[in-house]
Amino acid sequence: MLKSLIIQNYALIVNETINFTDGLNILMGETGAGKSMIISSLEMLFGARSDTSLVRYGEKKAVLEGEFYLPSDNFARKILLENSYDLPENENLIIRREISSTGGSRAFINDSPAGVNLLKNLANNLIDFHGQHEHQSLLDKSTHITFLDNYTSDKTIFNQYRNDFIELATAIDEYKKLLRREKDLKQKMEYDRFRLDEITKVNPLENEDEQLNSKLKILQNAEFITQTSGSIDMELYSADESIYGKLAEIKHKLNSLESYNPEFKEYITELETSLISLREISIFAKDYAASIAFDPVQIEEIRQRMVVLRNLTKKYGSLEEILRLKEQLEKEIDTSENFELKKYNLVEKIKSLKVTLGKSAHLLHKQRKTASRELSEKIVEKLSFLGIPNAQFASKYNVTETNSDIDNLSVEIEGKTYLANENGIDDIEFYISTNLGQNLQPLVQVASGGEISRIMLSIKSIFAKLSNVPILIFDEIDTGISGRIAQQTGIAMKELSKTHQIIAVTHLPQIAAIGTTNILVEKTEAQDSTYSKAKILNQSEKIEEVAKLISGGKITTAALDQSAELINAVSKF
């Protein structure tokens, strides 16, 4: 629940701390007093787009801060922990947002910086805003399917359908790309073949140019390499006065000295190691010299090969780039040569996916049918309580048959083909009858402003009990209602407040009277400035403010008596 809200330098509000309670919190006050600014500040705390024009004139920034009690079972706790935000032991969550007058804003969760997307994610699990704009969404029939799907708690079938749809849409998109590429591939096939043949005839190898350069360098210097390697062998081992022979004599002398001083043994061992190394060097040099031979034919072959490679690299780039091009050309030519096979395989895959998606769509359709009957019954029950006793409510379904073209986003169900989208095959529209004997007609054509308010409240009441969102915000949803219906609406909101904290803006005395906590927002002028202030009303102040609503602003004795009687009458709810 929202425990308190601090608003500083925001529009007409200079510095206000508003404390909220469990149950039904009613915001009262004349039009333009600043009630909408309180709702707006809550929207800002949960990621609404910042607006520098709302920073009070002459101030550097506006500061909004809300303190919330976070229930242990609320999913928002998991979101915070996943994003490395620690919750204090008292389970209070403090969200603060600062809006600069020069542009931009900053947000904090328990004094740690937070992004706007995280705030919006938290809002989905903490708070539900409902205002006049949502009335309009109910009048947009494209939203009706979403309302119905939100009523269904088990999303397994819907999620399966969505996964199947994405797989089909991806396959169809791949098929369309393949068809678009077919013409292009055929046009460039000959050119690709020419380039691939040219590269294949040369058949360059990775790093071949470097290897040829190295080999040519050796062959061109064969005489020097042979002489130098041979001299190393001679000087180290093969000559009569070789280094190896001299060291062998020294080793013999050391052996004779060892009997007089054992310390010579260590040096004998080192000398033996040196002799072995000298012998290995000598053998390697001798073998290397024997392996090198001046071969003018081979030299010419290498030079000619290097010329061929050089000509190829001038045309297509480095050897590395040529090998990449070769691989790319092989793939493209393979795609062209196997185009019909690939197209056939993809068509068969799409046909199979359409059947699979059709099964998911059919299950989703049946689930919605069941859900719509249950939802209609509950809405009719709520509307009856809210003063529409003879209401009928239903969801009308339309499906669109289409041709069986393979590139259609469609499904096959019992031998028929239906258009499909990410929400299924159903086109759903709410129908209603609000008067006895009246036929069901589209909601958008029938409902008045007051009826739309009650229908939306009915839907909100039903959905709120299904969700775990603890805070509901109602911004003037009482449009178009009055009298007994207003009182019934207030009772419905009071009933809902037993399981949710509700913050509601109203101008109706019947709803204001039933509030658990009433907060008056007033606009005052002082020192050439206008300010909005908020205060929690005690019982006598509440009676006076409700009396103002009854009498149109002027407090009379009759209005006070009527107010007290009204508040007393609804206190039992």
C-alpha positions as CSV (number, residue, x, y, z in Angstrom):
1,M,0.0,0.0,0.0
2,L,1.0,3.6,-0.4
3,K,1.8,5.0,3.0
4,S,2.8,8.6,2.1
5,L,3.5,10.8,-0.8
6,I,5.8,13.8,-0.7
7,I,5.4,16.4,-3.5
8,Q,7.8,19.4,-3.8
9,N,7.7,22.2,-6.4
10,Y,5.4,20.2,-8.7
11,A,3.0,22.4,-10.6
12,L,0.9,24.3,-8.0
13,I,2.2,22.2,-5.1
14,V,5.1,23.7,-3.1
15,N,5.8,21.2,-0.4
16,E,3.1,18.7,0.7
17,T,3.3,15.4,2.5
18,I,0.1,13.3,2.1
19,N,-0.5,10.3,4.3
20,F,-2.8,7.5,3.0
21,T,-4.4,4.6,4.8
22,D,-5.8,1.2,4.0
23,G,-9.2,1.1,2.3
24,L,-10.9,3.9,0.3
25,N,-8.9,7.2,0.1
26,I,-11.0,9.9,-1.4
27,L,-9.4,13.0,-3.0
28,M,-11.9,16.0,-2.9
29,G,-11.7,19.6,-4.0
30,E,-12.9,22.0,-6.7
31,T,-12.0,21.5,-10.3
32,G,-8.4,22.9,-10.8
33,A,-7.5,22.6,-7.2
34,G,-4.7,20.2,-7.9
35,K,-6.2,16.7,-7.4
36,S,-4.9,15.6,-10.8
37,M,-1.4,16.7,-9.8
38,I,-1.5,14.1,-7.0
39,I,-2.4,11.4,-9.5
40,S,0.1,12.7,-12.0
41,S,2.9,12.6,-9.4
42,L,2.1,8.9,-8.7
43,E,2.3,8.3,-12.5
44,M,5.7,10.0,-12.5
45,L,7.0,7.8,-9.7
46,F,6.2,4.8,-11.9
47,G,7.9,5.9,-15.0
48,A,5.6,8.3,-16.8
49,R,7.4,10.7,-19.2
50,S,8.8,13.7,-17.3
51,D,7.6,17.1,-18.2
52,T,9.8,20.1,-17.3
53,S,6.7,22.4,-17.6
54,L,5.4,20.8,-14.4
55,V,8.4,22.1,-12.3
56,R,7.1,25.0,-10.3
57,Y,8.1,28.3,-11.9
58,G,11.4,29.7,-10.5
59,E,12.5,26.3,-9.0
60,K,15.4,24.2,-10.2
61,K,13.7,20.8,-9.8
62,A,10.6,19.0,-8.6
63,V,10.9,16.2,-6.2
64,L,8.3,13.4,-5.8
65,E,8.7,10.6,-3.2
66,G,6.4,7.8,-2.3
67,E,6.7,5.4,0.6
68,F,5.1,2.0,0.0
69,Y,4.6,-1.1,2.1
70,L,5.5,-4.1,0.0
71,P,3.6,-7.3,0.9
72,S,5.8,-10.4,1.2
73,D,3.9,-12.2,-1.6
74,N,4.1,-9.3,-4.1
75,F,6.0,-10.1,-7.3
76,A,7.6,-6.6,-7.2
77,R,9.9,-8.0,-4.4
78,K,11.3,-10.6,-6.8
79,I,11.8,-7.9,-9.5
80,L,13.8,-5.7,-7.0
81,L,15.9,-8.6,-5.8
82,E,16.7,-9.7,-9.4
83,N,17.9,-6.1,-10.0
84,S,20.1,-6.1,-6.9
85,Y,18.0,-3.8,-4.8
86,D,17.9,-4.8,-1.1
87,L,14.7,-4.4,0.9
88,P,14.9,-3.0,4.4
89,E,13.6,-5.1,7.3
90,N,10.5,-3.0,7.7
91,E,9.6,-4.0,4.1
92,N,9.1,-0.3,3.1
93,L,9.9,0.7,-0.5
94,I,10.8,4.3,-1.2
95,I,10.6,5.5,-4.7
96,R,11.9,9.1,-5.5
97,R,12.0,10.9,-8.7
98,E,13.6,14.3,-9.4
99,I,12.6,16.4,-12.5
100,S,15.0,19.1,-13.5
101,S,13.7,22.4,-14.9
102,T,16.4,22.3,-17.6
103,G,15.3,18.8,-18.8
104,G,15.8,15.3,-17.8
105,S,15.0,13.4,-14.6
106,R,16.5,11.0,-12.1
107,A,14.9,8.1,-10.2
108,F,15.9,6.3,-7.0
109,I,14.7,3.1,-5.3
110,N,15.6,3.1,-1.6
111,D,18.3,5.8,-2.5
112,S,19.9,3.6,-5.2
113,P,19.6,4.9,-8.8
114,A,16.9,3.3,-10.9
115,G,15.9,3.3,-14.6
116,V,12.5,4.3,-15.9
117,N,11.9,0.8,-17.4
118,L,12.3,-0.8,-13.9
119,L,9.8,1.7,-12.5
120,K,7.3,0.7,-15.2
121,N,7.9,-3.0,-14.4
122,L,7.2,-2.3,-10.7
123,A,4.0,-0.5,-11.6
124,N,2.6,-3.6,-13.3
125,N,2.8,-5.4,-9.9
126,L,2.0,-2.5,-7.5
127,I,-0.4,0.0,-8.9
128,D,-3.2,0.2,-11.5
129,F,-4.2,3.6,-12.9
130,H,-7.7,4.0,-14.2
131,G,-9.0,7.3,-15.6
132,Q,-11.1,8.8,-18.3
133,H,-8.8,7.6,-21.0
134,E,-9.6,4.0,-20.1
135,H,-13.3,4.7,-20.8
136,Q,-12.2,5.5,-24.4
137,S,-10.1,2.3,-24.6
138,L,-13.3,0.3,-23.7
139,L,-14.9,2.0,-26.7
140,D,-12.2,0.7,-29.0
141,K,-13.3,-2.8,-30.0
142,S,-9.7,-3.8,-30.8
143,T,-9.0,-3.8,-27.0
144,H,-11.9,-6.2,-26.1
145,I,-9.9,-9.3,-26.9
146,T,-7.2,-8.1,-24.4
147,F,-9.8,-7.5,-21.7
148,L,-11.1,-11.0,-22.2
149,D,-7.6,-12.6,-22.2
150,N,-6.7,-10.7,-19.1
151,Y,-9.7,-12.4,-17.4
152,T,-8.2,-15.9,-18.0
153,S,-5.6,-16.6,-15.3
154,D,-4.2,-19.7,-17.1
155,K,-2.1,-18.4,-20.0
156,T,-0.7,-21.8,-21.0
157,I,-2.8,-22.1,-24.2
158,F,-2.3,-18.4,-25.1
159,N,1.5,-18.7,-24.7
160,Q,1.6,-21.9,-26.7
161,Y,-0.4,-20.2,-29.5
162,R,1.9,-17.2,-29.4
163,N,5.0,-19.4,-29.7
164,D,3.4,-21.4,-32.6
165,F,2.4,-18.2,-34.3
166,I,5.9,-16.7,-34.1
167,E,7.3,-20.0,-35.6
168,L,4.9,-19.9,-38.5
169,A,5.4,-16.1,-39.1
170,T,9.1,-16.7,-39.2
171,A,8.8,-19.5,-41.7
172,I,6.5,-17.5,-44.0
173,D,8.9,-14.6,-43.8
174,E,11.8,-16.9,-44.8
175,Y,9.7,-18.2,-47.7
176,K,8.9,-14.7,-48.9
177,K,12.6,-13.7,-48.7
178,L,13.5,-16.9,-50.6
179,L,11.0,-16.0,-53.4
180,R,12.4,-12.5,-53.6
181,R,15.9,-13.9,-53.8
182,E,15.1,-16.4,-56.5
183,K,15.1,-13.9,-59.3
184,D,18.2,-12.1,-58.1
185,L,20.0,-15.4,-57.6
186,K,19.3,-16.6,-61.1
187,Q,20.4,-13.2,-62.6
188,K,23.8,-13.3,-60.8
189,M,24.3,-17.1,-61.1
190,E,26.4,-16.9,-64.3
191,Y,28.6,-14.2,-62.9
192,D,29.0,-16.1,-59.6
193,R,29.9,-19.3,-61.5
194,F,32.5,-17.4,-63.5
195,R,34.2,-16.0,-60.4
196,L,34.0,-19.3,-58.6
197,D,35.5,-21.2,-61.6
198,E,38.3,-18.6,-61.8
199,I,39.1,-19.0,-58.1
200,T,38.7,-22.8,-58.1
201,K,41.2,-23.2,-61.1
202,V,43.8,-21.3,-59.1
203,N,42.8,-23.1,-55.9
204,P,44.6,-20.8,-53.5
205,L,45.5,-22.1,-50.1
206,E,45.5,-20.3,-46.8
207,N,48.7,-18.3,-46.3
208,E,50.0,-19.8,-49.6
209,D,51.7,-16.6,-50.7
210,E,53.7,-16.3,-47.5
211,Q,54.7,-20.0,-47.7
212,L,55.8,-19.6,-51.3
213,N,57.9,-16.5,-50.5
214,S,59.6,-18.4,-47.7
215,K,60.3,-21.4,-49.9
216,L,61.6,-19.2,-52.8
217,K,63.9,-17.4,-50.4
218,I,65.4,-20.7,-49.4
219,L,65.9,-22.1,-52.9
220,Q,67.4,-18.9,-54.2
221,N,70.0,-19.1,-51.3
222,A,70.6,-22.8,-51.5
223,E,74.3,-22.5,-52.0
224,F,74.8,-20.3,-49.0
225,I,72.6,-22.4,-46.9
226,T,74.4,-25.7,-47.9
227,Q,77.8,-24.3,-47.3
228,T,77.0,-22.6,-44.0
229,S,75.2,-25.7,-42.7
230,G,78.0,-28.0,-43.8
231,S,80.6,-25.8,-42.1
232,I,78.6,-25.9,-38.9
233,D,78.7,-29.7,-39.1
234,M,82.5,-29.8,-39.9
235,E,83.5,-27.4,-37.1
236,L,81.3,-28.9,-34.5
237,Y,81.8,-32.6,-35.2
238,S,83.0,-34.0,-38.6
239,A,86.5,-32.2,-38.9
240,D,89.6,-33.8,-37.4
241,E,90.1,-30.8,-35.1
242,S,86.3,-30.4,-34.3
243,I,85.0,-28.7,-31.2
244,Y,83.3,-32.0,-30.3
245,G,86.7,-33.9,-30.4
246,K,88.4,-31.3,-28.3
247,L,85.7,-31.3,-25.7
248,A,85.8,-35.1,-25.7
249,E,89.5,-35.0,-24.8
250,I,88.7,-32.5,-22.0
251,K,86.1,-34.9,-20.7
252,H,88.6,-37.7,-20.6
253,K,91.0,-35.5,-18.6
254,L,88.2,-34.6,-16.2
255,N,87.4,-38.2,-15.7
256,S,91.1,-38.8,-14.7
257,L,90.8,-35.9,-12.2
258,E,87.6,-37.2,-10.6
259,S,89.5,-39.8,-8.6
260,Y,91.3,-37.0,-6.8
261,N,88.4,-34.7,-6.4
262,P,84.8,-35.9,-6.6
263,E,83.6,-32.4,-7.3
264,F,84.7,-32.8,-10.9
265,K,81.8,-35.2,-11.4
266,E,79.3,-32.3,-11.6
267,Y,81.3,-30.6,-14.4
268,I,81.7,-33.9,-16.2
269,T,77.9,-34.3,-16.3
270,E,77.5,-30.7,-17.6
271,L,80.1,-31.4,-20.3
272,E,78.4,-34.6,-21.4
273,T,75.2,-32.6,-21.8
274,S,77.1,-30.1,-24.0
275,L,78.5,-32.9,-26.1
276,I,75.1,-34.3,-26.7
277,S,73.8,-30.9,-27.7
278,L,76.7,-30.3,-30.1
279,R,76.1,-33.7,-31.7
280,E,72.4,-32.9,-32.2
281,I,73.2,-29.5,-33.8
282,S,75.7,-31.1,-36.0
283,I,73.3,-33.8,-37.2
284,F,70.5,-31.2,-37.8
285,A,72.9,-28.9,-39.8
286,K,74.2,-31.8,-41.9
287,D,70.7,-33.1,-42.6
288,Y,69.4,-29.6,-43.4
289,A,72.3,-29.1,-45.8
290,A,71.5,-32.4,-47.5
291,S,67.9,-31.4,-47.9
292,I,68.6,-28.2,-49.8
293,A,69.4,-28.3,-53.4
294,F,69.4,-25.6,-56.0
295,D,66.6,-26.4,-58.4
296,P,66.0,-23.8,-61.1
297,V,62.9,-25.6,-62.4
298,Q,61.2,-25.5,-59.0
299,I,62.2,-21.9,-58.6
300,E,60.5,-21.0,-61.8
301,E,57.4,-23.0,-60.9
302,I,57.2,-21.1,-57.6
303,R,57.6,-17.7,-59.4
304,Q,54.9,-18.6,-61.9
305,R,52.6,-19.7,-59.1
306,M,53.2,-16.4,-57.3
307,V,52.3,-14.4,-60.4
308,V,49.0,-16.3,-60.7
309,L,48.2,-15.6,-57.1
310,R,49.2,-12.0,-57.4
311,N,46.9,-11.5,-60.4
312,L,44.0,-13.1,-58.4
313,T,44.6,-10.9,-55.4
314,K,44.7,-7.8,-57.5
315,K,41.2,-8.8,-58.7
316,Y,39.6,-10.1,-55.5
317,G,41.7,-8.8,-52.6
318,S,43.9,-10.8,-50.1
319,L,44.0,-14.6,-50.1
320,E,41.9,-14.5,-46.9
321,E,39.3,-12.4,-48.7
322,I,39.4,-14.7,-51.7
323,L,38.8,-17.8,-49.6
324,R,35.9,-16.1,-47.9
325,L,34.5,-15.1,-51.3
326,K,34.9,-18.7,-52.5
327,E,32.9,-20.0,-49.5
328,Q,30.2,-17.4,-50.0
329,L,30.0,-18.2,-53.8
330,E,29.7,-21.9,-53.1
331,K,26.8,-21.3,-50.7
332,E,25.0,-19.0,-53.0
333,I,25.4,-21.3,-56.0
334,D,24.3,-24.2,-53.8
335,T,21.2,-22.2,-52.8
336,S,20.5,-21.5,-56.4
337,E,21.0,-25.1,-57.5
338,N,18.9,-26.4,-54.7
339,F,16.3,-23.7,-54.7
340,E,13.4,-25.8,-55.7
341,L,14.2,-28.4,-53.0
342,K,14.6,-25.7,-50.4
343,K,11.3,-24.1,-51.5
344,Y,9.5,-27.4,-51.4
345,N,10.9,-28.2,-47.9
346,L,9.9,-24.8,-46.6
347,V,6.4,-25.1,-48.1
348,E,5.9,-28.5,-46.4
349,K,7.1,-27.0,-43.1
350,I,4.7,-24.1,-43.4
351,K,1.8,-26.5,-44.1
352,S,2.7,-28.5,-41.0
353,L,3.0,-25.3,-38.9
354,K,-0.4,-24.1,-40.0
355,V,-2.0,-27.3,-38.9
356,T,-0.2,-27.1,-35.5
357,L,-1.2,-23.4,-35.1
358,G,-4.7,-24.3,-36.0
359,K,-4.9,-26.7,-33.1
360,S,-3.6,-24.0,-30.7
361,A,-6.0,-21.5,-32.2
362,H,-9.0,-23.8,-31.8
363,L,-8.1,-24.5,-28.1
364,L,-7.7,-20.8,-27.5
365,H,-11.0,-20.1,-29.2
366,K,-12.8,-22.6,-26.9
367,Q,-11.0,-21.2,-23.8
368,R,-12.2,-17.7,-24.7
369,K,-15.7,-18.9,-25.2
370,T,-15.8,-20.4,-21.7
371,A,-14.1,-17.3,-20.2
372,S,-16.5,-14.9,-22.0
373,R,-19.5,-16.7,-20.5
374,E,-18.1,-16.4,-17.0
375,L,-17.1,-12.8,-17.5
376,S,-20.5,-11.8,-18.9
377,E,-22.3,-13.4,-15.9
378,K,-20.1,-11.5,-13.5
379,I,-20.4,-8.2,-15.3
380,V,-24.2,-8.5,-15.5
381,E,-24.2,-9.2,-11.7
382,K,-22.1,-6.1,-11.1
383,L,-24.1,-3.9,-13.4
384,S,-27.3,-5.0,-11.7
385,F,-25.8,-3.8,-8.4
386,L,-24.8,-0.5,-10.1
387,G,-28.3,0.2,-11.3
388,I,-28.6,-1.6,-14.6
389,P,-30.8,-4.5,-13.5
390,N,-31.8,-5.8,-16.9
391,A,-28.4,-5.7,-18.5
392,Q,-27.2,-8.3,-20.9
393,F,-23.5,-8.6,-21.8
394,A,-21.8,-10.9,-24.3
395,S,-18.7,-11.3,-26.4
396,K,-19.4,-11.7,-30.1
397,Y,-16.9,-13.7,-32.1
398,N,-16.0,-13.3,-35.8
399,V,-13.5,-15.3,-37.8
400,T,-12.3,-14.5,-41.3
401,E,-12.0,-17.3,-43.9
402,T,-9.3,-16.8,-46.5
403,N,-7.6,-18.6,-49.3
404,S,-5.1,-21.3,-48.7
405,D,-2.1,-19.5,-50.2
406,I,1.0,-20.7,-48.6
407,D,2.3,-17.2,-47.7
408,N,-0.9,-16.2,-45.9
409,L,-0.7,-15.9,-42.1
410,S,-3.5,-18.4,-41.7
411,V,-4.4,-21.7,-40.0
412,E,-6.1,-24.8,-41.0
413,I,-9.0,-26.0,-38.8
414,E,-11.3,-28.9,-39.8
415,G,-10.6,-28.3,-43.5
416,K,-11.1,-24.6,-43.5
417,T,-8.6,-21.8,-43.6
418,Y,-8.8,-18.8,-41.3
419,L,-6.8,-15.6,-41.1
420,A,-4.6,-15.5,-38.0
421,N,-2.7,-12.9,-36.1
422,E,-0.6,-12.8,-32.9
423,N,-3.8,-13.0,-30.8
424,G,-5.5,-15.9,-32.6
425,I,-8.2,-16.2,-35.2
426,D,-10.9,-14.4,-33.1
427,D,-12.2,-10.9,-33.7
428,I,-14.0,-10.2,-30.5
429,E,-16.4,-7.3,-29.7
430,F,-18.4,-6.7,-26.6
431,Y,-22.1,-6.4,-27.0
432,I,-24.6,-5.0,-24.4
433,S,-28.2,-4.4,-23.8
434,T,-29.0,-2.0,-20.9
435,N,-32.7,-2.0,-21.1
436,L,-35.3,-4.7,-20.9
437,G,-36.4,-6.0,-24.2
438,Q,-33.6,-4.4,-26.1
439,N,-31.5,-6.5,-28.4
440,L,-27.7,-6.8,-27.8
441,Q,-25.8,-4.2,-29.8
442,P,-22.1,-3.2,-30.0
443,L,-21.0,-1.6,-26.8
444,V,-19.5,1.3,-28.7
445,Q,-23.0,2.2,-30.1
446,V,-25.1,1.8,-27.0
447,A,-23.5,2.8,-23.8
448,S,-23.8,6.3,-22.4
449,G,-21.1,8.0,-20.4
450,G,-22.5,6.8,-17.1
451,E,-23.0,3.3,-18.4
452,I,-19.4,3.2,-19.6
453,S,-18.2,4.2,-16.2
454,R,-20.2,1.5,-14.5
455,I,-19.1,-1.1,-17.0
456,M,-15.5,-0.2,-16.6
457,L,-15.8,-0.3,-12.8
458,S,-17.4,-3.7,-13.1
459,I,-14.5,-5.0,-15.2
460,K,-12.0,-3.4,-12.9
461,S,-13.7,-4.9,-9.8
462,I,-13.6,-8.4,-11.4
463,F,-10.0,-8.1,-12.6
464,A,-8.7,-6.6,-9.4
465,K,-9.8,-9.7,-7.4
466,L,-7.9,-11.9,-9.9
467,S,-4.7,-9.9,-9.8
468,N,-2.1,-9.3,-7.1
469,V,-1.9,-5.5,-7.7
470,P,-2.5,-3.9,-4.3
471,I,-3.2,-0.3,-5.2
472,L,-6.0,0.9,-7.5
473,I,-6.2,4.6,-8.7
474,F,-9.6,5.8,-9.9
475,D,-9.4,9.3,-11.5
476,E,-13.0,10.6,-11.8
477,I,-14.6,7.4,-13.0
478,D,-17.9,8.6,-11.8
479,T,-18.6,10.6,-15.0
480,G,-22.3,10.6,-16.0
481,I,-23.8,9.1,-12.8
482,S,-25.6,10.6,-9.8
483,G,-28.1,9.9,-7.1
484,R,-28.7,6.3,-6.1
485,I,-26.4,4.9,-8.8
486,A,-23.6,7.1,-7.4
487,Q,-24.2,5.6,-4.0
488,Q,-24.1,2.1,-5.4
489,T,-20.9,2.9,-7.2
490,G,-19.4,4.1,-3.9
491,I,-20.5,0.9,-2.2
492,A,-18.9,-1.1,-5.0
493,M,-15.6,0.8,-4.5
494,K,-15.8,0.4,-0.8
495,E,-16.2,-3.4,-1.2
496,L,-13.2,-3.4,-3.5
497,S,-11.2,-1.5,-0.9
498,K,-11.5,-4.4,1.5
499,T,-8.9,-6.3,-0.6
500,H,-7.1,-3.3,-2.3
501,Q,-6.0,0.2,-1.3
502,I,-8.0,2.6,-3.5
503,I,-7.2,6.2,-4.2
504,A,-10.1,7.9,-6.0
505,V,-10.9,11.4,-7.2
506,T,-14.6,12.3,-7.1
507,H,-17.0,15.2,-7.2
508,L,-20.0,13.1,-6.0
509,P,-21.2,13.4,-2.4
510,Q,-22.4,9.8,-2.4
511,I,-18.9,8.5,-3.1
512,A,-17.1,11.1,-1.0
513,A,-19.3,10.1,2.0
514,I,-18.3,6.5,1.9
515,G,-14.5,7.2,2.0
516,T,-12.3,5.7,4.7
517,T,-10.0,8.6,4.5
518,N,-10.9,11.9,2.9
519,I,-8.2,14.3,1.6
520,L,-9.2,17.8,0.6
521,V,-7.1,19.6,-2.0
522,E,-7.5,23.4,-2.0
523,K,-6.0,26.1,-4.2
524,T,-5.0,29.4,-2.4
525,E,-3.4,32.6,-3.5
526,A,-0.8,34.5,-1.5
527,Q,2.0,36.9,-2.3
528,D,1.1,37.0,-6.0
529,S,1.4,33.2,-6.2
530,T,-1.0,30.3,-6.4
531,Y,-0.6,27.2,-4.2
532,S,-2.3,23.9,-3.8
533,K,-2.4,22.3,-0.4
534,A,-3.8,19.0,0.8
535,K,-5.2,18.0,4.2
536,I,-6.8,15.0,5.8
537,L,-10.3,15.8,7.0
538,N,-11.6,14.9,10.4
539,Q,-15.2,13.9,10.8
540,S,-16.7,17.4,11.1
541,E,-14.6,18.7,8.2
542,K,-15.7,15.7,6.1
543,I,-19.4,16.5,6.8
544,E,-18.8,20.1,5.7
545,E,-17.1,19.2,2.5
546,V,-19.7,16.6,1.6
547,A,-22.3,19.3,2.3
548,K,-20.6,21.6,-0.2
549,L,-20.9,18.9,-2.8
550,I,-24.6,18.4,-2.0
551,S,-25.5,22.1,-2.1
552,G,-23.2,23.2,-4.9
553,G,-20.6,25.0,-2.7
554,K,-22.7,26.9,-0.2
555,I,-23.0,25.2,3.2
556,T,-26.5,25.3,4.6
557,T,-28.0,23.7,7.7
558,A,-30.1,21.4,5.5
559,A,-27.0,20.4,3.5
560,L,-25.0,19.7,6.7
561,D,-27.9,17.6,8.0
562,Q,-28.2,15.7,4.7
563,S,-24.4,15.2,4.6
564,A,-24.3,13.8,8.2
565,E,-27.2,11.5,7.4
566,L,-25.6,10.3,4.2
567,I,-22.2,9.6,5.9
568,N,-24.0,7.8,8.7
569,A,-26.0,5.7,6.2
570,V,-23.0,4.5,4.3
571,S,-20.8,3.9,7.4
572,K,-22.2,0.4,7.7
573,F,-20.6,-0.7,4.4
